[in-house]
Amino acid sequence: MGSVPDRLWSEVESYVAAEHLELDDLETLGEGSGRIIRVTIDATEGAGVDVGRIAKLSRGLSRVLDDLDPYEGSYTLEVSSPGLERKLRRPRHYEKSVGKEIKVKTAAPVSGERTHNGVLTAADDSSFTMSVDGEPRRIDYDAVASARTVFEWKKAAKPGSRL
């Protein structure tokens, strides 16, 4: 029958796909009545997901999880989109983020450093490559402690100023 996380992923992914969305991530945090099931969804075409669609999906997922009854007691369901700065936890996250600025922390030094800032240039099933100060740096997923995309806030021109 599979583990609870595997069953959860399968059921949630099926429901989300039927709604023409992509299951980006699923995390279960905490225990007992403090348990949180965190579902992150994304549009299949990368257009983003609005609040109304998230609310509708949340109501539907709540019914699916009530039928599945994965855990004893209550839990809190959180449904969201990845946001501007997304966590990179699965190879698919890296693949979708090629060309973007990322920040990676590794458990052990890679190329003499544990913190790596640069542009993600490639990703496959076992590793990714990023450009750090113009130099390619290949990092295995197993070496990553944490990784996320970096959103750069650009200062808008002052009203009335010339561009």
C-alpha positions as CSV (number, residue, x, y, z in Angstrom):
1,M,0.0,0.0,0.0
2,G,3.0,2.3,0.4
3,S,4.1,4.8,3.1
4,V,1.8,7.6,4.2
5,P,4.0,10.3,2.5
6,D,3.9,8.2,-0.8
7,R,0.1,7.8,-0.6
8,L,-0.3,11.5,0.2
9,W,1.8,12.5,-2.7
10,S,0.0,10.2,-5.1
11,E,-3.5,11.3,-4.1
12,V,-2.7,15.0,-4.0
13,E,-0.8,14.9,-7.3
14,S,-3.7,13.1,-9.0
15,Y,-6.2,15.7,-7.7
16,V,-3.9,18.7,-8.6
17,A,-3.2,17.3,-12.1
18,A,-7.0,16.9,-12.7
19,E,-7.3,20.7,-11.9
20,H,-4.6,21.4,-14.6
21,L,-2.0,22.4,-12.0
22,E,1.3,20.8,-11.0
23,L,2.2,19.5,-7.5
24,D,5.4,21.3,-6.8
25,D,6.0,20.0,-3.3
26,L,4.3,18.3,-0.3
27,E,5.7,18.5,3.2
28,T,4.3,17.1,6.5
29,L,5.5,18.9,9.6
30,G,4.9,18.3,13.3
31,E,2.9,15.6,15.0
32,G,-0.5,15.1,16.6
33,S,-2.9,18.0,16.6
34,G,-0.1,20.4,15.6
35,R,0.6,18.5,12.3
36,I,0.7,20.6,9.1
37,I,0.3,19.3,5.6
38,R,1.9,21.9,3.4
39,V,1.1,21.6,-0.4
40,T,2.8,23.8,-2.9
41,I,1.3,24.0,-6.3
42,D,2.2,25.7,-9.6
43,A,0.6,26.4,-12.9
44,T,1.7,23.9,-15.6
45,E,2.6,26.8,-18.0
46,G,4.5,28.9,-15.4
47,A,1.8,31.6,-15.4
48,G,1.3,31.5,-11.7
49,V,-1.7,30.7,-9.6
50,D,-4.1,33.3,-8.2
51,V,-5.6,33.4,-4.7
52,G,-9.1,32.3,-5.9
53,R,-7.7,29.2,-7.5
54,I,-5.6,28.3,-4.4
55,A,-8.8,28.7,-2.2
56,K,-10.8,26.4,-4.5
57,L,-8.0,23.9,-4.7
58,S,-7.6,24.0,-0.9
59,R,-11.3,23.1,-0.4
60,G,-11.1,20.2,-2.8
61,L,-7.8,18.9,-1.3
62,S,-9.4,19.1,2.1
63,R,-12.2,16.7,1.0
64,V,-9.6,14.4,-0.6
65,L,-7.5,14.2,2.6
66,D,-10.6,13.7,4.7
67,D,-11.5,10.7,2.6
68,L,-7.9,9.4,2.7
69,D,-7.6,10.1,6.5
70,P,-3.8,9.9,6.5
71,Y,-3.2,10.7,10.1
72,E,-5.0,10.2,13.4
73,G,-6.4,13.4,14.8
74,S,-6.6,16.8,13.2
75,Y,-4.1,18.6,11.0
76,T,-3.8,21.9,9.3
77,L,-3.8,22.0,5.5
78,E,-1.7,24.8,3.9
79,V,-1.9,25.3,0.1
80,S,0.2,27.9,-1.6
81,S,2.2,28.7,-4.7
82,P,6.0,28.7,-4.7
83,G,6.3,32.5,-4.5
84,L,9.1,34.8,-5.7
85,E,11.8,33.0,-3.8
86,R,11.2,29.3,-4.1
87,K,12.9,26.5,-2.1
88,L,14.7,24.1,-4.4
89,R,14.2,20.6,-3.0
90,R,13.7,18.3,-5.9
91,P,15.5,18.0,-9.3
92,R,12.3,19.3,-11.0
93,H,12.6,22.6,-9.0
94,Y,16.1,23.1,-10.3
95,E,15.1,22.3,-13.9
96,K,12.3,24.9,-13.7
97,S,14.7,27.5,-12.4
98,V,17.5,27.3,-15.0
99,G,18.5,30.8,-15.9
100,K,17.6,32.3,-12.5
101,E,19.8,33.6,-9.6
102,I,20.1,31.1,-6.8
103,K,21.7,30.8,-3.4
104,V,22.9,27.4,-2.2
105,K,24.4,26.2,1.1
106,T,26.2,22.9,1.1
107,A,26.9,20.6,4.0
108,A,30.6,20.4,3.1
109,P,32.7,22.8,1.1
110,V,32.4,22.6,-2.7
111,S,35.2,24.4,-4.6
112,G,36.4,25.6,-1.1
113,E,33.0,27.2,-0.2
114,R,29.8,26.3,1.6
115,T,27.7,29.2,0.4
116,H,27.3,29.6,-3.4
117,N,25.6,32.5,-5.1
118,G,25.1,32.6,-8.9
119,V,23.0,31.7,-11.9
120,L,21.6,28.2,-12.3
121,T,22.8,27.1,-15.8
122,A,21.8,23.4,-16.0
123,A,20.2,20.6,-14.0
124,D,19.8,16.8,-14.4
125,D,18.7,13.9,-12.2
126,S,21.7,13.9,-9.9
127,S,23.3,17.4,-9.9
128,F,23.1,20.9,-11.2
129,T,25.6,23.5,-12.5
130,M,25.6,27.1,-11.6
131,S,27.8,30.0,-12.7
132,V,29.6,31.6,-9.7
133,D,31.6,34.7,-10.5
134,G,31.7,33.5,-14.2
135,E,33.0,30.0,-13.3
136,P,30.9,26.9,-13.7
137,R,30.3,25.0,-10.4
138,R,28.8,21.5,-10.4
139,I,27.0,20.4,-7.2
140,D,25.4,17.1,-6.4
141,Y,21.9,17.3,-4.9
142,D,23.1,15.1,-2.0
143,A,25.6,17.9,-1.0
144,V,22.9,20.6,-0.7
145,A,21.9,21.7,2.8
146,S,19.5,24.3,1.5
147,A,18.8,26.1,-1.8
148,R,16.4,28.8,-3.1
149,T,15.9,31.2,-5.9
150,V,16.8,34.8,-5.3
151,F,14.4,37.6,-6.3
152,E,16.2,40.9,-6.9
153,W,14.1,44.0,-6.1
154,K,14.8,46.6,-8.7
155,K,14.3,50.2,-7.7
156,A,11.7,51.9,-9.8
157,A,12.5,55.2,-11.5
158,K,11.3,58.3,-9.7
159,P,8.1,59.7,-11.3
160,G,8.9,62.4,-13.8
161,S,12.5,61.3,-14.3
162,R,13.9,60.3,-17.6
163,L,14.9,56.7,-18.2
